[in-house]
Amino acid sequence: MDGSADLRSQLRGIVAQRMETDPAHDLAHLDRVWVNAQAIADHETDMPVLLAASYLHDLVNLPKDDPDRHLASRRSAADSESILGDLGYNQDQVRAIQHAIEAHSFSANITPETIEARILRDADRLDALGAIGVARNFSVSGALGRSLYDPADPFAESRPLDDLHFSLDHWKVKLLSLPDEMLTETGKQIAQQRIERMIRFLEEFAEEIGGTLPRSWVTR
């Protein structure tokens, strides 16, 4: 049992058959999470565990506006057990993978207790940042029928933030603070690099709509 191309191919094939169409949580997302996870991993990481967790963490994917969204990671972990058994993972590995899957979710509020769980959480959150993060944010907001921004107050300088209605507000509500929440040093470094790209985008975005980016959006 190792992090071989064959095992990855098997995992990709399994999730490709089960995942529903979601532009932010599709097979390409899982591939990117695995790339991120490999960038963070070190010699102490159990790579087969991390590989499986990366590809099975969204096995059950509920929309962001679903009232049971916070249960999705637990359901994914439960559904992964039979898959992992068929792939030859032992019980200790299965438990480690299930914990990583459960703990990766922002809404589940479960503390990651292993290095693999911490890496998976960072790897998944990195996919919400940078150029990919910009694309995913607007894609998801469009699917949910949310406006790009409030034309009267794009950066919420005189109103409460409302990311249920305005896509741009979600940056300030959550995305721009993600680097401070990373659990690994490498994750923090990559996150900061990606945030800098997003800030440059915001500055150009503000200029194109006839405004300037408030300083409060740049400092954390």
Backbone as JSON, one array per atom type, in Angstrom:
{
  "sequence": "MDGSADLRSQLRGIVAQRMETDPAHDLAHLDRVWVNAQAIADHETDMPVLLAASYLHDLVNLPKDDPDRHLASRRSAADSESILGDLGYNQDQVRAIQHAIEAHSFSANITPETIEARILRDADRLDALGAIGVARNFSVSGALGRSLYDPADPFAESRPLDDLHFSLDHWKVKLLSLPDEMLTETGKQIAQQRIERMIRFLEEFAEEIGGTLPRSWVTR",
  "N": [[0.85, -1.19, 0.0], [0.86, 2.02, -1.07], [1.47, 5.49, -2.07], [0.93, 5.29, -4.85], [0.71, 5.77, -8.46], [-1.16, 4.05, -9.48], [-2.93, 3.51, -7.35], [-3.93, 6.08, -6.92], [-5.21, 6.43, -9.37], [-7.25, 4.54, -9.14], [-8.74, 5.61, -7.0], [-9.53, 8.06, -8.13], [-11.17, 7.13, -10.17], [-13.25, 5.96, -8.71], [-14.42, 8.15, -7.28], [-15.14, 9.76, -9.41], [-17.35, 8.52, -10.48], [-19.23, 8.89, -8.55], [-19.48, 11.54, -7.73], [-21.43, 14.51, -7.81], [-22.22, 17.1, -10.21], [-20.49, 19.95, -9.57], [-19.09, 22.99, -9.69], [-17.14, 23.86, -7.9], [-16.47, 21.74, -6.34], [-15.51, 19.41, -7.72], [-13.99, 16.73, -9.68], [-11.63, 17.9, -10.53], [-11.13, 19.67, -8.45], [-10.45, 17.85, -6.4], [-8.11, 16.8, -7.46], [-6.5, 19.09, -7.35], [-6.41, 19.55, -4.58], [-4.96, 17.31, -3.8], [-2.51, 17.89, -5.05], [-1.84, 20.19, -3.59], [-1.67, 19.04, -1.04], [0.52, 17.31, -1.31], [2.52, 19.2, -1.62], [2.68, 20.25, 0.91], [3.22, 18.09, 2.58], [5.57, 16.11, 4.54], [8.45, 14.08, 5.5], [7.37, 12.65, 7.58], [4.78, 12.16, 7.05], [2.01, 10.04, 6.42], [1.64, 8.92, 3.43], [-0.14, 7.25, 1.81], [-2.46, 7.37, 3.4], [-2.96, 10.13, 3.35], [-3.36, 10.49, 0.62], [-5.74, 9.0, 0.08], [-7.54, 10.36, 1.77], [-7.51, 12.87, 0.57], [-8.81, 12.4, -1.85], [-11.28, 11.4, -1.11], [-12.57, 13.17, 0.54], [-14.7, 14.8, -0.14], [-16.76, 13.09, -0.7], [-19.45, 12.93, -0.03], [-21.19, 15.62, -0.9], [-22.69, 18.52, -0.01], [-24.74, 21.32, -0.91], [-23.72, 24.75, -0.26], [-25.77, 26.19, 0.9], [-27.34, 24.31, 2.1], [-29.11, 23.04, 4.89], [-27.99, 20.89, 6.24], [-25.33, 21.0, 5.77], [-23.13, 21.0, 7.53], [-22.86, 18.37, 8.21], [-21.78, 16.99, 6.16], [-19.04, 16.2, 5.93], [-18.8, 14.21, 7.87], [-20.54, 12.31, 6.86], [-19.24, 11.73, 4.49], [-16.93, 10.54, 5.51], [-18.02, 8.25, 6.71], [-19.08, 6.93, 4.47], [-16.77, 6.31, 3.16], [-15.61, 4.04, 4.22], [-16.17, 1.36, 3.26], [-15.13, 1.58, 0.7], [-12.41, 2.02, 1.18], [-11.72, -0.36, 2.43], [-11.99, -2.16, 0.33], [-9.88, -1.32, -1.2], [-7.71, -2.16, 0.17], [-6.79, -0.96, 2.51], [-5.84, -0.99, 5.96], [-7.43, -1.3, 9.23], [-6.47, 0.65, 11.05], [-5.47, 2.57, 9.29], [-7.82, 3.22, 7.94], [-9.31, 4.43, 9.99], [-7.67, 6.64, 10.46], [-7.85, 7.98, 8.01], [-10.59, 8.52, 7.92], [-10.83, 10.26, 10.1], [-9.32, 12.45, 9.17], [-10.89, 13.22, 6.99], [-13.33, 13.91, 8.27], [-12.47, 16.07, 9.84], [-11.64, 18.03, 8.08], [-13.5, 19.86, 7.28], [-14.81, 23.15, 7.36], [-17.28, 23.86, 8.47], [-17.89, 21.68, 10.08], [-16.48, 21.83, 12.44], [-14.45, 20.32, 13.8], [-11.56, 19.38, 15.51], [-8.47, 18.91, 13.93], [-6.41, 16.18, 14.56], [-4.2, 14.78, 13.74], [-1.2, 14.7, 11.71], [-1.79, 14.22, 9.04], [-4.47, 14.95, 8.93], [-4.3, 17.67, 9.52], [-2.8, 18.55, 7.34], [-4.56, 17.92, 5.21], [-6.72, 19.63, 5.79], [-5.51, 22.16, 5.46], [-4.7, 21.94, 2.77], [-7.13, 21.71, 1.43], [-8.29, 24.19, 2.03], [-6.49, 25.9, 0.82], [-7.26, 25.72, -1.78], [-9.28, 27.5, -1.97], [-8.12, 29.88, -2.31], [-6.01, 32.32, -4.06], [-5.65, 32.4, -7.68], [-7.32, 30.29, -8.5], [-9.06, 30.3, -6.34], [-10.39, 32.75, -6.69], [-11.81, 32.22, -9.07], [-13.42, 30.05, -8.22], [-14.94, 31.23, -6.18], [-16.59, 33.14, -7.5], [-17.87, 31.45, -9.27], [-19.36, 29.68, -7.63], [-20.98, 31.53, -6.29], [-22.44, 32.55, -8.43], [-23.88, 30.26, -9.18], [-25.53, 30.06, -7.0], [-27.08, 32.25, -7.3], [-26.23, 34.75, -6.42], [-25.29, 38.22, -6.27], [-22.47, 39.89, -7.84], [-21.37, 42.07, -6.42], [-22.3, 44.74, -4.15], [-23.56, 47.45, -5.69], [-23.96, 49.96, -4.58], [-22.34, 50.08, -2.38], [-19.66, 48.64, -2.61], [-17.56, 47.49, -1.05], [-18.55, 47.21, 1.46], [-18.37, 49.41, 3.3], [-20.12, 51.0, 4.68], [-22.14, 49.42, 5.58], [-23.37, 46.28, 6.94], [-21.43, 43.32, 6.4], [-22.45, 40.93, 3.94], [-22.48, 38.01, 2.82], [-24.31, 36.26, 1.85], [-25.7, 37.44, -0.09], [-23.95, 38.94, -1.64], [-21.2, 38.25, -3.6], [-18.56, 39.28, -3.42], [-18.39, 40.08, -0.77], [-17.88, 37.75, 0.59], [-15.19, 37.39, 0.49], [-14.11, 39.13, 2.41], [-15.5, 38.23, 4.66], [-14.57, 35.6, 4.98], [-12.48, 34.46, 3.18], [-10.11, 36.11, 3.03], [-9.04, 35.86, 5.53], [-8.08, 33.32, 5.78], [-5.26, 32.57, 5.62], [-4.31, 32.99, 8.25], [-5.45, 30.94, 9.6], [-4.3, 28.61, 8.88], [-2.75, 25.45, 9.54], [-0.27, 24.38, 9.2], [3.17, 25.22, 8.63], [4.13, 25.38, 6.01], [1.7, 25.45, 4.66], [0.75, 27.95, 5.52], [2.62, 29.65, 4.32], [2.19, 29.22, 1.55], [-0.47, 30.0, 1.42], [-0.3, 32.73, 2.04], [1.08, 33.7, -0.18], [-0.86, 33.27, -2.12], [-2.92, 34.89, -1.22], [-1.84, 37.4, -1.66], [-1.97, 37.54, -4.43], [-4.72, 37.65, -4.72], [-5.32, 40.07, -3.49], [-4.14, 41.85, -5.28], [-5.83, 41.4, -7.43], [-8.23, 42.4, -6.31], [-7.6, 45.09, -6.04], [-7.41, 45.9, -8.7], [-9.98, 45.26, -9.5], [-11.47, 47.06, -7.94], [-10.61, 49.46, -9.07], [-11.63, 49.24, -11.66], [-14.36, 49.45, -11.25], [-14.61, 51.99, -10.54], [-13.64, 52.83, -8.05], [-11.71, 52.58, -4.97], [-9.72, 50.2, -3.24], [-10.49, 49.59, 0.08], [-8.35, 50.16, 2.88], [-8.75, 48.48, 5.02], [-9.37, 46.05, 3.93], [-7.03, 45.02, 3.14], [-5.24, 44.85, 5.26], [-4.88, 42.6, 8.05]],
  "CA": [[0.0, 0.0, 0.0], [1.63, 3.26, -1.11], [0.82, 6.56, -2.8], [1.29, 5.05, -6.24], [-0.17, 6.27, -9.5], [-2.26, 3.1, -9.65], [-3.9, 3.75, -6.28], [-4.57, 7.36, -7.23], [-6.12, 6.2, -10.49], [-8.42, 3.83, -8.62], [-9.52, 6.56, -6.21], [-10.14, 9.02, -9.06], [-12.26, 6.44, -10.86], [-14.36, 5.77, -7.77], [-15.12, 9.41, -6.99], [-15.7, 10.29, -10.65], [-18.65, 7.89, -10.68], [-20.15, 9.21, -7.45], [-19.62, 12.98, -7.47], [-22.36, 15.3, -8.6], [-21.59, 18.25, -10.85], [-20.34, 21.13, -8.73], [-17.87, 23.6, -10.22], [-16.14, 24.09, -6.86], [-16.15, 20.48, -5.66], [-15.52, 18.37, -8.74], [-12.78, 15.92, -9.7], [-10.49, 18.81, -10.65], [-10.86, 20.15, -7.08], [-9.75, 16.81, -5.67], [-6.74, 16.77, -8.0], [-5.76, 20.25, -6.81], [-6.17, 19.31, -3.15], [-3.86, 16.35, -3.71], [-1.29, 18.63, -5.38], [-1.54, 21.02, -2.42], [-1.28, 18.17, 0.08], [1.89, 16.85, -1.55], [3.42, 20.33, -1.4], [2.79, 20.48, 2.36], [3.65, 16.86, 3.27], [6.99, 15.9, 4.81], [8.84, 12.68, 5.63], [6.59, 12.01, 8.64], [3.41, 12.0, 6.58], [1.57, 8.76, 5.86], [1.15, 9.36, 2.13], [-1.35, 6.55, 1.39], [-3.58, 7.93, 4.15], [-3.22, 11.47, 2.83], [-3.89, 10.33, -0.74], [-7.15, 8.6, 0.15], [-8.32, 11.45, 2.37], [-7.61, 13.95, -0.41], [-9.77, 12.07, -2.91], [-12.58, 10.98, -0.59], [-13.07, 14.11, 1.54], [-15.98, 15.36, -0.59], [-17.56, 11.99, -1.22], [-20.81, 13.47, 0.13], [-21.05, 17.07, -1.03], [-23.96, 19.22, 0.11], [-24.62, 22.74, -1.27], [-23.4, 25.64, 0.85], [-26.99, 26.68, 1.55], [-28.09, 23.17, 2.65], [-29.07, 23.09, 6.36], [-27.19, 19.78, 6.76], [-23.97, 21.15, 5.24], [-22.13, 20.68, 8.54], [-22.78, 16.93, 8.37], [-21.26, 16.38, 4.93], [-17.74, 15.53, 6.11], [-19.04, 12.98, 8.62], [-21.14, 11.35, 5.93], [-18.17, 11.31, 3.58], [-16.07, 9.62, 6.25], [-18.74, 6.99, 6.87], [-19.19, 6.27, 3.16], [-15.44, 5.91, 2.67], [-15.09, 2.83, 4.87], [-16.22, 0.19, 2.38], [-14.21, 1.84, -0.41], [-11.05, 1.84, 1.67], [-11.53, -1.79, 2.66], [-11.8, -2.79, -0.98], [-8.59, -0.9, -1.73], [-6.65, -2.8, 0.94], [-6.37, -0.22, 3.7], [-6.15, -1.68, 7.21], [-8.36, -0.57, 10.1], [-5.82, 1.86, 11.57], [-5.44, 3.54, 8.21], [-9.2, 3.66, 7.69], [-9.66, 5.39, 11.04], [-6.9, 7.87, 10.23], [-8.44, 8.65, 6.84], [-11.91, 9.03, 8.3], [-10.65, 11.44, 10.94], [-8.89, 13.55, 8.31], [-12.06, 13.64, 6.22], [-14.26, 14.58, 9.17], [-11.91, 17.3, 10.4], [-11.24, 19.02, 7.08], [-14.61, 20.78, 7.0], [-14.93, 24.39, 8.14], [-18.55, 23.88, 9.2], [-18.0, 20.55, 11.02], [-15.87, 22.29, 13.7], [-13.74, 19.21, 14.44], [-10.13, 19.69, 15.57], [-7.59, 17.9, 13.31], [-5.51, 15.69, 15.6], [-3.05, 14.11, 13.14], [-0.54, 15.5, 10.69], [-2.51, 14.06, 7.79], [-5.7, 15.75, 9.03], [-3.92, 19.08, 9.42], [-2.41, 18.81, 5.96], [-5.74, 17.92, 4.36], [-7.48, 20.85, 6.0], [-4.8, 23.26, 4.81], [-4.72, 21.72, 1.33], [-8.48, 22.02, 0.95], [-8.52, 25.64, 2.14], [-5.67, 26.58, -0.17], [-7.98, 25.75, -3.06], [-10.19, 28.65, -1.93], [-7.3, 31.07, -2.41], [-5.29, 32.5, -5.3], [-6.42, 32.52, -8.91], [-8.38, 29.29, -8.44], [-10.03, 30.77, -5.36], [-11.2, 33.79, -7.33], [-12.72, 31.56, -10.01], [-14.39, 29.25, -7.47], [-15.84, 32.11, -5.46], [-17.59, 33.71, -8.39], [-18.64, 30.36, -9.84], [-20.33, 29.22, -6.63], [-21.94, 32.61, -6.06], [-23.34, 32.59, -9.59], [-24.78, 29.11, -9.11], [-26.49, 30.33, -5.92], [-27.86, 33.43, -7.65], [-25.77, 35.93, -5.68], [-24.7, 39.3, -7.06], [-21.01, 40.03, -7.69], [-21.1, 43.02, -5.34], [-23.32, 45.76, -3.92], [-23.11, 48.63, -6.44], [-24.02, 51.16, -3.74], [-21.26, 50.02, -1.38], [-19.03, 47.37, -3.0], [-16.68, 46.92, -0.03], [-19.25, 47.23, 2.76], [-17.8, 50.41, 4.19], [-21.19, 51.64, 5.46], [-23.2, 48.42, 5.79], [-22.84, 45.0, 7.41], [-21.07, 42.34, 5.37], [-23.56, 40.03, 3.65], [-22.04, 37.13, 1.75], [-25.43, 35.49, 1.32], [-26.22, 38.17, -1.24], [-22.88, 39.53, -2.45], [-20.03, 37.39, -3.73], [-17.35, 39.95, -2.96], [-18.39, 40.14, 0.69], [-17.34, 36.5, 1.14], [-13.74, 37.56, 0.62], [-13.84, 39.75, 3.71], [-16.08, 37.39, 5.7], [-13.85, 34.34, 5.2], [-11.31, 34.09, 2.39], [-8.9, 36.87, 3.32], [-8.51, 35.48, 6.85], [-7.67, 31.92, 5.78], [-3.86, 32.31, 5.95], [-4.11, 32.97, 9.7], [-6.05, 29.72, 10.14], [-3.57, 27.43, 8.42], [-2.2, 24.68, 10.65], [1.1, 23.99, 8.89], [3.99, 26.36, 8.22], [4.12, 25.43, 4.54], [0.37, 25.91, 4.27], [0.69, 29.39, 5.76], [3.44, 30.32, 3.31], [1.49, 29.16, 0.27], [-1.69, 30.81, 1.56], [0.06, 34.14, 1.98], [1.38, 33.98, -1.58], [-2.11, 33.3, -2.88], [-3.66, 36.07, -0.79], [-1.26, 38.56, -2.34], [-2.55, 37.56, -5.78], [-6.12, 38.07, -4.59], [-5.32, 41.5, -3.18], [-3.88, 42.53, -6.55], [-7.09, 41.33, -8.18], [-9.19, 43.31, -5.7], [-7.21, 46.47, -6.36], [-7.8, 46.15, -10.08], [-11.43, 45.2, -9.5], [-11.95, 48.33, -7.41], [-10.32, 50.51, -10.06], [-12.5, 49.09, -12.82], [-15.73, 49.88, -10.93], [-14.56, 53.41, -10.2], [-13.37, 53.07, -6.63], [-10.42, 52.14, -4.46], [-9.84, 49.14, -2.25], [-10.26, 50.08, 1.44], [-7.18, 49.61, 3.56], [-9.18, 47.43, 5.94], [-9.43, 44.78, 3.2], [-5.66, 44.59, 2.88], [-4.64, 44.49, 6.55], [-5.65, 41.6, 8.81]],
  "C": [[0.89, 1.25, 0.0], [0.88, 4.29, -1.94], [1.11, 6.47, -4.28], [0.28, 5.65, -7.2], [-1.37, 5.35, -9.68], [-3.35, 3.31, -8.6], [-4.64, 5.06, -6.52], [-5.58, 7.2, -8.36], [-7.39, 5.5, -10.04], [-9.33, 4.79, -7.84], [-10.23, 7.56, -7.11], [-11.33, 8.38, -9.78], [-13.48, 6.26, -9.99], [-15.13, 7.07, -7.56], [-15.74, 10.01, -8.25], [-17.09, 9.74, -10.91], [-19.69, 8.37, -9.68], [-20.41, 10.7, -7.27], [-20.65, 13.62, -8.39], [-21.63, 16.5, -9.18], [-21.64, 19.45, -9.92], [-19.04, 21.79, -9.13], [-16.79, 23.84, -9.18], [-15.72, 22.81, -6.15], [-16.28, 19.32, -6.65], [-14.2, 17.59, -8.69], [-11.54, 16.8, -9.8], [-10.12, 19.39, -9.28], [-10.07, 19.12, -6.29], [-8.31, 16.68, -6.16], [-5.9, 17.9, -7.42], [-5.46, 20.09, -5.33], [-5.01, 18.33, -2.98], [-2.53, 17.01, -4.06], [-0.87, 19.49, -4.19], [-1.02, 20.18, -1.26], [0.14, 17.67, -0.09], [2.91, 17.97, -1.31], [3.66, 20.58, 0.08], [3.43, 19.3, 3.08], [5.16, 16.82, 3.49], [7.25, 14.42, 5.04], [8.06, 11.94, 6.71], [5.16, 11.7, 8.22], [3.15, 10.6, 6.06], [0.9, 9.07, 4.52], [-0.06, 8.58, 1.61], [-2.6, 7.05, 2.11], [-3.96, 9.3, 3.6], [-3.83, 11.41, 1.43], [-5.38, 9.99, -0.71], [-8.02, 9.71, 0.72], [-8.52, 12.59, 1.37], [-8.7, 13.66, -1.44], [-11.16, 11.68, -2.39], [-13.21, 12.02, 0.34], [-14.39, 14.77, 1.15], [-16.88, 14.3, -1.19], [-19.05, 12.3, -1.12], [-20.68, 14.98, 0.13], [-22.42, 17.72, -1.02], [-23.77, 20.69, -0.24], [-24.38, 23.61, -0.04], [-24.64, 26.14, 1.59], [-27.86, 25.55, 2.09], [-28.0, 23.2, 4.17], [-28.25, 21.97, 6.99], [-25.74, 19.84, 6.28], [-22.91, 20.7, 6.25], [-21.95, 19.18, 8.77], [-22.09, 16.24, 7.2], [-19.95, 15.63, 5.15], [-17.9, 14.23, 6.9], [-19.64, 11.9, 7.73], [-20.11, 10.85, 4.93], [-17.26, 10.28, 4.25], [-16.74, 8.25, 6.4], [-18.81, 6.22, 5.55], [-17.85, 5.78, 2.63], [-15.01, 4.53, 3.15], [-15.07, 1.63, 3.94], [-15.26, 0.35, 1.2], [-12.78, 1.54, 0.02], [-10.73, 0.38, 1.94], [-11.26, -2.52, 1.36], [-10.44, -2.46, -1.58], [-7.41, -1.45, -0.92], [-6.13, -2.03, 2.13], [-6.73, -1.01, 4.95], [-6.98, -0.77, 8.12], [-7.75, 0.7, 10.68], [-5.78, 2.95, 10.51], [-6.83, 4.09, 7.92], [-9.61, 4.69, 8.73], [-8.93, 6.72, 10.85], [-7.47, 8.67, 9.06], [-9.78, 9.27, 7.19], [-11.8, 10.27, 9.19], [-10.24, 12.65, 10.1], [-10.06, 14.1, 7.51], [-13.03, 14.43, 7.09], [-13.76, 15.96, 9.57], [-11.56, 18.36, 9.37], [-12.27, 20.14, 6.93], [-14.63, 21.97, 7.94], [-16.18, 24.33, 9.04], [-18.69, 22.75, 10.21], [-17.44, 20.9, 12.39], [-15.26, 21.14, 14.5], [-12.23, 19.51, 14.39], [-9.3, 18.58, 14.91], [-6.51, 17.46, 14.3], [-4.28, 14.97, 15.05], [-2.43, 15.01, 12.09], [-1.28, 15.41, 9.37], [-3.8, 14.89, 7.79], [-5.39, 17.23, 8.9], [-3.53, 19.44, 7.99], [-3.63, 18.87, 5.05], [-6.54, 19.19, 4.54], [-6.82, 22.04, 5.32], [-4.88, 23.14, 3.29], [-6.07, 22.07, 0.73], [-8.73, 23.53, 0.98], [-7.65, 26.43, 1.18], [-6.38, 26.67, -1.5], [-9.04, 26.84, -3.09], [-9.44, 29.96, -2.11], [-6.61, 31.16, -3.77], [-6.21, 32.62, -6.5], [-7.58, 31.52, -8.95], [-9.46, 29.73, -7.47], [-10.94, 31.84, -5.91], [-12.25, 33.14, -8.23], [-13.8, 30.78, -9.26], [-15.41, 30.13, -6.76], [-16.95, 32.65, -6.35], [-18.45, 32.63, -9.03], [-19.73, 29.88, -8.89], [-21.4, 30.28, -6.4], [-22.94, 32.72, -7.2], [-24.34, 31.46, -9.56], [-25.86, 29.3, -8.05], [-27.31, 31.59, -6.17], [-27.47, 34.69, -6.89], [-25.16, 36.96, -6.62], [-23.19, 39.34, -6.86], [-20.68, 40.93, -6.51], [-22.28, 43.98, -5.22], [-22.88, 47.03, -4.64], [-23.13, 49.91, -5.61], [-22.88, 51.23, -2.74], [-20.5, 48.72, -1.57], [-18.22, 46.7, -1.89], [-17.24, 47.06, 1.38], [-18.63, 48.19, 3.75], [-18.85, 51.03, 5.1], [-22.37, 50.71, 5.69], [-22.57, 47.15, 6.33], [-22.46, 44.11, 6.23], [-22.2, 41.33, 5.2], [-23.18, 39.11, 2.49], [-23.11, 36.16, 1.29], [-26.03, 36.16, 0.09], [-25.13, 38.69, -2.17], [-21.62, 38.67, -2.42], [-18.77, 38.02, -3.14], [-17.27, 40.0, -1.43], [-17.77, 38.89, 1.3], [-15.83, 36.57, 1.28], [-13.4, 38.1, 2.0], [-14.36, 38.89, 4.86], [-15.17, 36.2, 6.01], [-12.51, 34.25, 4.49], [-10.03, 34.8, 2.8], [-8.28, 36.53, 4.68], [-7.96, 34.05, 6.88], [-6.18, 31.69, 6.08], [-3.59, 32.22, 7.45], [-4.63, 31.69, 10.34], [-5.34, 28.46, 9.69], [-2.84, 26.76, 9.59], [-0.76, 24.23, 10.42], [1.87, 25.21, 8.4], [4.01, 26.5, 6.7], [2.78, 25.91, 4.03], [0.23, 27.41, 4.43], [1.45, 30.16, 4.69], [2.74, 30.35, 1.96], [0.24, 30.03, 0.3], [-1.38, 32.29, 1.43], [0.4, 34.55, 0.55], [0.09, 34.14, -2.4], [-2.97, 34.51, -2.49], [-3.13, 37.31, -1.49], [-1.77, 38.67, -3.78], [-4.0, 38.07, -5.73], [-6.23, 39.56, -4.29], [-5.07, 42.31, -4.45], [-5.13, 42.53, -7.42], [-8.1, 42.33, -7.64], [-8.87, 44.77, -6.02], [-7.6, 46.83, -7.79], [-9.32, 46.14, -10.23], [-12.01, 46.54, -9.04], [-11.75, 49.46, -8.41], [-11.31, 50.44, -11.22], [-13.96, 49.46, -12.53], [-15.74, 51.31, -10.4], [-14.31, 53.72, -8.75], [-11.95, 52.7, -6.26], [-10.66, 51.09, -3.38], [-9.56, 49.71, -0.86], [-9.08, 49.4, 2.09], [-7.56, 48.45, 4.48], [-9.29, 46.06, 5.25], [-8.03, 44.2, 2.96], [-4.98, 44.13, 4.17], [-5.53, 43.52, 7.29], [-5.25, 41.68, 10.28]]
}
